[in-house]
Amino acid sequence: AIMYRAAKRFATPQRWRTRRLSGWSTTPEVAALSACLERHGLIAEAVLDSCGAAAFADACPAIGASVGAHLRHSLEHVQCCATAVESLRNGSRTPILNYDGRERDAELERDPAYLAARSRELLNGIVDGDGVDLDAEVLAAFALDASGDDALLPSTLRRELAFAAHHATHHFFVAG
């Protein structure tokens, strides 16, 4: 119901377009993730404008999580990718993306304006990746069992950007 009332505002993404995409940012993975970051902000702003901040943070009884919780969760995965992009830009040889060990910012799920602003910051960081090799090796850390030890799986930045976009899309549908 929340998302239905917010649909009219959500359908106008032009207000989020702050720059023209070119070069690195036009690759399918980066373009998809950029679109997801725009969508994070648009959903947050639409819920805030249509229903208020309380609705953004209220958990749906059927799902057990709020719109804000889903957006926070997927945005934090994008943060892992943004950190890897920055690390590669600064000369890191093989950054580690630790999705399970990521920093969690509970304010993102309570404050839609803050989530929208953070989405914009991450969007700017992701699209400004010119000069970073999309096929650069990264390691993805995952807890595969209850031992507490992470498995470090070889991957590429390209694959992890695609994963983050796919993961965000999944949470958009669950939250909606």
Salt bridges, closest charged atoms under 4 A:
GLU29 OE1 - ARG158 NH1 3.10
GLU38 OE2 - ARG17 NH1 3.06
GLU45 OE1 - ARG9 NH2 3.69
GLU45 OE1 - ARG15 NH2 2.97
GLU45 OE2 - ARG120 NH2 3.28
ASP49 OD2 - ARG9 NH1 2.26
GLU76 OE1 - ARG72 NH1 2.70
GLU76 OE1 - ARG102 NE 3.22
GLU86 OE1 - ARG89 NH1 2.49
GLU107 OE1 - ARG110 NH2 2.96
GLU109 OE1 - ARG72 NE 2.55
GLU121 OE1 - ARG118 NH1 2.56
ASP128 OD1 - ARG19 NH1 2.55
ASP135 OD1 - ARG158 NE 2.84
GLU160 OE2 - ARG159 NH1 3.35
